[in-house]
Amino acid sequence: MEPHPLYQKILREHHLFAALSESQLSQLLEDSQLLNLEKGGYVFRQGDVCNSFGFIISGSIKVYRLTPDGQEKVFDVIGERNTFAEAMAFMGTGNYVATAQAVLPTQLLMLSNATYTRLLRDNTETAMALLAALSVRMHQRLNEIEILSLKNATHRVIRYILSQALKACSRCDTQSFELPMAKRLVAGHLSIQPETFSRIIHHLSDQGIIRVEGRLICILDSARLENYE
């Protein structure tokens, strides 16, 4: 693919690519593929040959596996300006171990595993900068894992609401935010049933702690929400 200044700019904002030089970014983009998917379109399926990882320019991708009884187990839902399947570039996995599917109309770059790992092998400073960035990222992910290890589903939902509100407040002065994905996908992300998620949301709404309008959630009493027992 012909390198484009816009793609170079947005890639550089991500921790996996921040340490790459202009020429290294150009090499990576030259060996990449631009995909435009409709809602429901597949990036790859479990078992497909693994030779690239994704960077989402716009839209959203869910990564999941099917259980033996045919149910989806959603591992993650990844939004714009984020990567997915990058771990397999380092693991040398021959095949994808999960399925990636567009939740919304999505544009993404599929980046070559071979090219990316070669760039790191050829430049020690770049590799060390990446390790530093990944260390910071690991601590951020530990906070997300904490959400899933809380003592009950209600606290998982509350922590998720608070974390999403915090992200929204970093962009504008508001206590309202829109769920980044369908409610059933949020429930899957939190390892609870969709019915449980809906029941908790309705209960918090009935208590006057939040207001719900479709996927829009407005926190009415942040103190009660933060100290909810």
N, C-alpha and C positions, 0 to 999 in steps of 0.2 A: 504494500500500500504506500502511496506517496505521502511522506510526512507533511503534516499540516500544523502551522503555528498554534492553532487553537487546541489541538490534541496535545501538543507538547506542553502547553501552559497548564492544562487541567491535570495531566499526568504528574507534572512536577509538584503539584499541591498534595499528592498522596505520598505517604511515608515510604512506600516501596520504590519510588522513582525519584525522590527528592535529591538523592546523592548522585544521580546520573548526570553526566555532562551533556551538552547539546548534541554532540556527535553520537554519544551512546543512545540518547533518546531517539535520534533519527534512525539509527540502526534498528532499534527495537520496533519502531513504527513501520519501517520498511518491510519487516517480516511479520506484520500484524494483519488482521482482517477486520473490516468494519461490518457489523451486522445490524440490520434493522428488523426487529421482530414485532409481530402483532401480539396482543394479549393471548396467552396460551401457547405461544411458539416455544419450541425447545432449543436451548443452546447446545446441550448434549444430554445423552441418556446414560444411565448406569450401565457400565460395561463397554461403552464406546472407547476407542483409542484415545489416550490422554496425551496430547501434544501441545496444549496451550491453556492459558488461564484468562479469566475475563476481567475487564474494567468497564463499569457501567457509566456511560455518559449521561443518559437520562432514562427514567423508568425504574423498574424494580424486577428482581429475579428471586425466586424461591429455590432453595436447594433441599431436596428431600429424597427419602428412600421409601419403597413400599414394604409394608410388613407382610408376613406370610398370608394374612387374611385379606390383603388388598388395600389396607388403610395407608394413607400418607403419613409418614413421620417427618415433619418439617424440622430440619436442622437450623435453618436460618433464612431470613428474608433480607436481601441486600439491596440497598437503595443506591441512588446516583452518586457518582464520584467514589465508589468503593469497588474493591476487587473480590473475586471469589475463585476457588479452586487453585489458589497460588501455592498452597502447601504441597500439592502433588508435584509441582515443578522441582521441589527439593527432595521429595521422597523417591523420585524415579518410578512412580507408579505407572504401570503400563496401560491401565484402564481407569476410567472415572469410577469412583466408588459410590456415586450418587447421581441424581438427575437434577438438571438446572432448567427451569422453565420461567418464561416471562409472566409476571403478575399483571403488568400494564404494558402498553406499547413501549418498547424499549430499544434504545440504540446503545451498542456496546462495542468495545474493541476486544478481540481475542488475540492475546499476546503470546509469542512463541516461547515455550519453556526453554528450548535449546538456546535461543538467542539471549534470553535474560540471564540464565545461569552462566553462559560463556562470558558475558560482560562482567559478572561478579568475579569469576575466576581470573580474569585478565587484569583486574584492578583491585589490589588489596584495600586501598583507602575507601573505595566505594563499598566493598563488602563490609568493612568495619563500621562505616556510617549506617549501613542497613541494619547491622546487629544492634546498634544503639537505638535506632528508631523502633525496632521490634521489641526491645526491652520496655520502652515506654508503652507501646501498644499492649504488651502482655498485662501490665498493671491495670490498664483500662478495661481489658477483658475480664480480669478478676472481679471487678466491680459488677460486671454484667452477670457473671456466674453466681455472685452472691444473691441476685434476684431469684435465681432458680433454686437456691438452697434455703430460702426463708421457710419458717415453720408451717405456713399454710398458704393456700391459694390467694386469699384476700390480700395478704401482705405482698405477695408477688405482683398482683395487679396494681396495688397502691404504689409500690416502688417503680413499676413501669410507667404509671401515669406521671409520677413526679419527675422521672428521668426525661420523659418526652416533653414535659412542661419546661424543664430546665433548658433543653435544647431550643425550644421555641423562644424562650426569654432571651437567649443569647443573640437572637436575630431581631427581636422587637420586644417592646415593653408590653407584654400581654400574659394573661394566665390561661389563654385558650390555645389549643393546638388541634390539628387534625391527625387522626391515626394514620400512620404511613402505609397501612395495609388493611385488608379486610379483617373484621373482628375474629373470624375463625382462625386466621393465620396468626394473629396476635396470641390467641389462646394456645395454638400449637407451639409458638415460640416460648411461651411460659410453661409448657408441659401441663396444661389443664384442658378440660373439655370445653368446647365452645359454649355449651349451656351454662357451665360454671362461671365462665367469664361474663356472660350476659347477666346472670343472676347477681354477681358482685357489683357490676356497673349499675344495674337498676337499684340495688340496695343503697349504694353510695349516693345515687341521685335522689332516692326517696328520703334520705337523711338530710338533704339539702347541702351536701358537701361538694357535689359536682353537678353540672347540667350537661345532658347529652343530647345532641341534635345530629342524628346520623353518625358520621365518623368524627364530628366535631365535639371535643370535650372541653368544657370550661370549668376551671376550679373556682368554686364559690367561697370555700373556707379552707385555705391552705394549712392553717394551724391545726384544724381538726383532722385533716387528711394526713399530715405528717405525724400526728400523735395518735392515730387511730389504733384502737386495741381490738 
